[in-house]
Amino acid sequence: MDIFASKLLHVLSLAGIAAVVMSGCGAVIVVIRLSRRPTSDPALNRGAAIWISVVLPLLLLLGGTMLLLYSSAWHRFNSIMAQKPNRMVISSQGKTNEINDPVVIAEFFQIVTDSKHVAAHHSHTVSDLKLLLPQTGYIYSLGRDSQYSNEFWFGWNGVSGQRRDRLSIGASLGQLRSDELADWVQKHSP
């Protein structure tokens, strides 16, 4: 479900970009027409009806797909951790560290679950860890934020062994802020 929802989101995003551009152009045309003609213009009413019947549902579908992908990715992460995996491979900059202690993996899950979710802001990741859970093949990423040393961008990157496509499948699980997570990463990253 995660992969399908991710690909659907990307396809709808491409359509959404076109819809936003067309909607912006349409808004400019409506403003120009309103300044020149009375509001009872049938062409103007037809344009508004098209916008309401085509563009608005497309934007709502795009938003719904994004929410589906987000909740699906968190549900999958929680179900993987409920199975109590006993291996996790952490890789960064060509180095790897394998964790075989289920207690340490459970600690990671607890820290991620308890971390404060913060709203997106204008920053980017400065270092990126890949977290592979070999039992499931799922790969997650944990990127340190450029502004806050105790904030991380957490996301699902796909499934190991499957070729990535041009759409670059993935799902953001949000930005997490936690001193405990920063300590865990410092202790266990390669």
C-alpha positions as CSV (number, residue, x, y, z in Angstrom):
1,M,0.0,0.0,0.0
2,D,2.8,2.4,0.8
3,I,4.4,2.1,-2.6
4,F,1.1,2.4,-4.5
5,A,0.1,5.5,-2.4
6,S,3.5,7.1,-2.9
7,K,3.3,6.6,-6.7
8,L,-0.2,7.9,-6.8
9,L,0.8,11.0,-4.8
10,H,3.6,11.7,-7.2
11,V,1.4,11.4,-10.3
12,L,-1.3,13.6,-8.7
13,S,1.4,16.1,-7.7
14,L,2.4,16.5,-11.4
15,A,-1.3,17.0,-12.3
16,G,-1.6,19.3,-9.2
17,I,1.2,21.5,-10.5
18,A,-0.6,21.9,-13.8
19,A,-3.9,22.6,-12.0
20,V,-2.3,25.2,-9.7
21,V,-0.8,27.0,-12.7
22,M,-4.0,26.9,-14.7
23,S,-5.9,28.0,-11.6
24,G,-3.6,30.9,-11.1
25,C,-4.0,32.0,-14.8
26,G,-7.7,31.5,-14.5
27,A,-7.8,33.7,-11.4
28,V,-5.9,36.5,-13.2
29,I,-8.3,36.2,-16.1
30,V,-11.3,36.4,-13.8
31,V,-9.9,39.5,-12.0
32,I,-9.3,41.2,-15.4
33,R,-12.8,40.3,-16.6
34,L,-14.4,41.5,-13.4
35,S,-12.7,44.8,-13.7
36,R,-14.0,45.2,-17.2
37,R,-17.5,43.6,-17.1
38,P,-20.4,43.1,-14.7
39,T,-20.4,39.8,-12.7
40,S,-23.4,38.4,-14.6
41,D,-21.2,37.4,-17.5
42,P,-22.0,33.8,-18.6
43,A,-18.4,33.0,-19.6
44,L,-17.2,34.1,-16.2
45,N,-19.8,31.9,-14.5
46,R,-18.8,29.0,-16.8
47,G,-15.2,29.5,-15.8
48,A,-16.0,29.4,-12.1
49,A,-18.1,26.3,-12.6
50,I,-15.2,24.5,-14.4
51,W,-12.8,25.6,-11.6
52,I,-15.2,24.3,-8.9
53,S,-15.9,21.0,-10.7
54,V,-12.4,20.1,-12.0
55,V,-9.6,22.0,-10.2
56,L,-11.0,22.0,-6.7
57,P,-11.7,18.2,-6.7
58,L,-8.2,17.5,-8.1
59,L,-6.6,19.6,-5.3
60,L,-8.8,17.8,-2.7
61,L,-7.7,14.4,-4.1
62,L,-4.1,15.4,-4.0
63,G,-4.4,16.5,-0.3
64,G,-6.3,13.2,0.5
65,T,-3.6,11.2,-1.1
66,M,-0.9,13.0,0.9
67,L,-2.7,12.2,4.1
68,L,-3.2,8.6,3.0
69,L,0.5,8.2,2.3
70,Y,1.5,9.8,5.6
71,S,-0.8,7.7,7.7
72,S,0.0,4.5,5.7
73,A,3.7,5.1,6.2
74,W,3.3,5.6,10.0
75,H,1.0,2.6,10.2
76,R,3.6,0.4,8.4
77,F,6.4,1.7,10.7
78,N,4.4,0.9,13.8
79,S,3.5,-2.5,12.5
80,I,7.1,-3.3,11.8
81,M,8.2,-2.2,15.2
82,A,5.3,-4.2,16.8
83,Q,6.9,-7.3,15.3
84,K,10.0,-6.5,17.4
85,P,12.7,-6.7,14.7
86,N,16.1,-8.0,15.9
87,R,18.3,-6.4,13.2
88,M,18.8,-2.9,12.0
89,V,21.5,-1.7,9.6
90,I,22.4,1.9,9.8
91,S,24.5,3.4,6.9
92,S,25.9,6.8,6.4
93,Q,28.6,8.1,4.0
94,G,29.6,4.5,2.9
95,K,29.9,3.2,6.5
96,T,27.5,0.8,8.1
97,N,26.7,-0.3,11.7
98,E,24.6,-3.3,12.3
99,I,22.5,-3.4,15.5
100,N,21.5,-6.9,16.6
101,D,20.1,-6.0,20.0
102,P,16.3,-5.9,20.0
103,V,16.4,-3.7,23.1
104,V,18.3,-1.0,21.3
105,I,15.9,-1.2,18.3
106,A,12.9,-1.0,20.7
107,E,14.6,2.0,22.3
108,F,14.8,3.7,18.8
109,F,11.1,3.0,18.2
110,Q,10.1,4.4,21.6
111,I,12.2,7.5,21.1
112,V,10.8,8.2,17.6
113,T,7.3,7.6,18.9
114,D,7.7,9.9,21.8
115,S,9.6,12.7,19.9
116,K,7.9,16.0,19.4
117,H,6.6,16.5,15.9
118,V,7.4,20.0,14.7
119,A,5.9,21.9,11.8
120,A,7.9,22.2,8.6
121,H,10.1,25.2,8.3
122,H,12.7,26.6,5.9
123,S,15.7,24.3,6.5
124,H,17.2,21.2,5.0
125,T,19.0,18.1,6.0
126,V,22.8,18.2,6.5
127,S,23.5,14.6,7.1
128,D,21.5,11.5,6.3
129,L,21.3,8.1,7.9
130,K,19.7,5.2,6.1
131,L,18.0,2.7,8.5
132,L,17.4,-0.8,6.9
133,L,15.2,-3.3,8.7
134,P,16.4,-6.5,6.9
135,Q,13.4,-8.6,8.1
136,T,11.0,-6.4,6.1
137,G,13.4,-4.8,3.6
138,Y,12.0,-1.3,4.5
139,I,14.5,1.5,4.4
140,Y,13.9,4.7,6.4
141,S,16.0,7.9,6.4
142,L,16.9,10.1,9.4
143,G,18.4,13.4,8.4
144,R,19.7,15.9,10.8
145,D,18.2,19.4,10.4
146,S,20.4,22.3,9.3
147,Q,19.0,24.7,11.9
148,Y,18.5,22.5,15.0
149,S,21.0,19.8,16.1
150,N,18.3,17.9,18.0
151,E,15.8,17.9,15.0
152,F,15.6,15.2,12.4
153,W,13.7,14.7,9.2
154,F,12.3,11.2,9.3
155,G,11.0,9.4,6.2
156,W,10.3,6.1,4.4
157,N,12.6,5.6,1.4
158,G,11.3,2.4,-0.1
159,V,12.0,-1.3,-0.1
160,S,15.5,-2.8,-0.3
161,G,16.3,-4.6,-3.5
162,Q,13.6,-2.9,-5.6
163,R,14.7,-0.6,-8.3
164,R,13.8,3.0,-7.6
165,D,11.9,4.7,-10.4
166,R,12.0,8.2,-11.8
167,L,9.3,9.3,-9.4
168,S,11.7,8.7,-6.4
169,I,9.2,7.0,-4.2
170,G,9.2,8.0,-0.5
171,A,7.1,9.4,2.2
172,S,7.9,11.9,4.9
173,L,7.0,10.9,8.4
174,G,7.6,14.4,9.6
175,Q,10.2,16.4,11.4
176,L,11.0,15.1,14.9
177,R,12.7,17.1,17.7
178,S,14.2,15.2,20.5
179,D,17.5,15.3,22.6
180,E,17.1,11.6,23.2
181,L,17.0,10.9,19.4
182,A,20.1,13.0,18.9
183,D,21.9,11.0,21.6
184,W,20.7,7.7,20.1
185,V,22.0,8.7,16.7
186,Q,25.3,9.9,18.1
187,K,25.8,6.6,19.9
188,H,24.7,4.2,17.2
189,S,25.5,5.8,13.9
190,P,28.6,4.6,12.0
